Amino acid sequence: MGNTIGMEKFSHLEDKIYLTIEFAKKLREENERLKRELSSLRHEINILLEEKARLEEKVERLMSERDAVQLKIEAMLDAMAVLEPEVAEILQK
């Protein structure tokens, strides 16, 4: 009878060991999956950061172009304001 109890304990211990091994395998697989996902996300972040930098440069360029156009328009309006009295004078003659 003592031998049977010893075998049951041994069998129970064996079951625990196999469950622990399976748990370790699942953890290892999950760890590998998470590493792949992390790598993929890091790659995606790098792509997005590059896109952000490109768009920031484009916005800066467009704002600079807008400022240049605004200055040209203001210069034309100033020139028209100077000419306007002269044009009115010529038309009155």
C-alpha angles and dihedrals in degrees: 000000000000088000091056093051089049091051091048091052090047091049090048090050090048090052091051091050092052091047089050090050091050090047090051090050091051091048091050091049091048090048091052091047091050091048090053091047091049091050091049092049092049090052090049091049090052091051091048092048090052090049090048091052091048092050092047090054090048092050091050091050092048092048090050090050090048091052091049092050090047091053091049092050092049090050091050091048090050090049091049090050090054093046096045096075090044092050091049089051093051092048091052093057 
